[in-house]
Amino acid sequence: MYPTDAITIYDEINGNVTDTLVSGSNAKTVLGVSFQQENISSDTSLRCGTQIIAKNYATNLNYNPLSYVCYDTINILKTGNDSASVIVTYVPRDVSIPLLNGENGTTSVSTSTKVYIMPYFTAGEMMISLFLFVLCVMLVMQYIAKGLSVFNTKKRYMQYGGGDVEVRDDL
């Protein structure tokens, strides 16, 4: 299932043409593409700037799921004189960066060239972290208690005197 902000574009193009689908230099993630060709006399390609994302090579291209992040203009380059229809689904963001609510999207705060990602934790992760922290503290306390028990000076000694056995406590 696509994110709720996914956009699907249908474009019918005729002849030898370059058609711009989405312009701008902001992040866009192409989620899927499909080409349908009228004849086998031409090729159609989907491009991010000059980089080819998908190409049909004179035949139909069934719907292909993608996850291609583009920071340039998304356009279609078609050769030949026949017609072709193109379906492109994209989201206007980079889906590889997680959102605070668990979906994917841009959650970064950017200054001129630095990008900082804001972390997030679920309630389950917080509970597990707290449980592991308590276990680690208990383990450290156990080691400290064992180490301090060596210094216990109140011990019982047996002393033989004459023929009697005497038990006493030394401090």
Number of C-alpha atoms within 10 A of each C-alpha: 4 11 13 8 11 15 14 15 12 14 15 12 20 14 13 16 14 15 15 15 15 15 14 11 12 12 17 24 21 26 21 18 23 20 26 19 21 15 15 13 13 20 21 29 19 26 20 21 17 12 12 14 19 19 20 19 14 18 17 19 17 11 14 12 13 15 14 17 20 23 17 18 19 24 20 23 18 23 18 16 15 17 18 21 16 20 15 21 18 24 20 18 21 21 21 14 15 18 17 15 10 10 13 15 20 18 17 15 10 10 8 5 5 8 11 10 13 13 10 11 10 10 8 9 11 11 11 11 12 12 11 12 12 12 12 12 10 12 12 11 12 12 10 11 11 10 10 10 9 8 8 8 10 9 9 11 10 10 11 9 8 6 6 8 10 10 11 10 10 9 7
